Amino acid sequence: MVKRVIDIIGSIFGLIFLLPFLPFVTLAIILESGLPVFVKLDRISSGKVIKVYKFRTMVRNAHALKKDLKSLNERKDGPFFKIKNDPRLTKMGKFLRKLRLDEFPQFFNVLKGELSLVGPRPHEPEEILAYPLEFKKLYFAKGGLTGLSQVSGASALPFTKELEYDLFYVEHQSFWLDSKILFKTIAIFFFDPTGV
């Protein structure tokens, strides 16, 4: 109950913080690449598929182009997909990702109770299928905007190391651990936008 109350308060503050930027971000995305401004991405949280909100940072047919870019994938240690200079990114998208503003609409997911402020990183359904058996319990955990793996190296972590951090969090979560992760997230946001 305490965690949910903190989630609600935190998401409201996050959305208030986002509000002044919203008209400018919206206009910039539309002028560069049209609508939609937001995307809804399939992610797993609490054992079910949810739609995670983000500002659109890629061209409109980005998902369809993914299969043509598999040879450029820099992640060879698991199911994750990452290209440092992804050709699908728009100029505005690169700017939003650099400042990590693209993820702010996820505060709506927190307000709805689909995500928590702190939790394991919510992954795509096909990525979850590739989890080794010892990490399958992460499927049933509520995902978070930030988490232990995100503040411990983010996407620079090897596949299994990221899962180890997330599993440790699920098995040891507490108010104090959440507080440490939130404070570290704020520090990364303001002083190290790369998150690593």
Secondary structure, 3 states (H helix, E strand, C coil): CHHHHHHHHHHHHHHHHHHHHHHHHHHHHHHHHCCCCEEEEEEEECCEEEEEEEECCECCCHHHHHHHHHHHCCCCCCCCCCCCCCCCECHHHHHHHHCCHHHHHHHHHHHHCCCEEECCCCCCHHHHCCCCHHHHHHHHCCCEEECCCHHHCHHHCCHHHHHHHHHHHHHHCCHHHHHHHHHHHHHHHHHCCCCC
